[in-house]
C-alpha cells in the first residue's frame, strides 16, 4: 500500500512544489498535481466493487493487492485513459485555463507513465477505446501470463 502511494505521491509532490513556486504560490494549482497525479487511482474502487460486490467487507483488506482484477477477469480503471487526459486538456483550454490544462494533464501523464513502467501492460492498455474493444479482458490488457 505504501508503495502504491509513494510511487505517485512523490512525483506529484515534486510537480506541485515546482508549480507552487513557478505560479506565485497559487494553492489551487499546488493541489492540482495530487488530483490528477494521485487521486485518479480512486477508479480502482469501481473494479474492486464489481469483483466483490457481494463480499465487499470480506475482501476489503485485499483491496491494495489488485487481486480483484484476477477475480473479475476485467480491468476497467476508467480514469487510466489517455482519452480522459486529452479531454481534461481540451476542457480547460476551452475555458482559457492553459495553466490548469497543462499542469493537470502533465501530472496525469506522469501517473500513467509510471503505471506503465511498474506493470507489464499491453502498449495500448491505457487507451479506454482499446479496453472497451477488448471488453476489459485482463488477458488482452495485462501482459503477465503467469
Ligand atoms: Zn494508477
Boltz pocket constraint, residues with backbone or C-beta under 6 A from the ligand:
constraints:
  - pocket:
      binder: B
      contacts: [[A, 40], [A, 41], [A, 80], [A, 111], [A, 115]]
      max_distance: 6.0
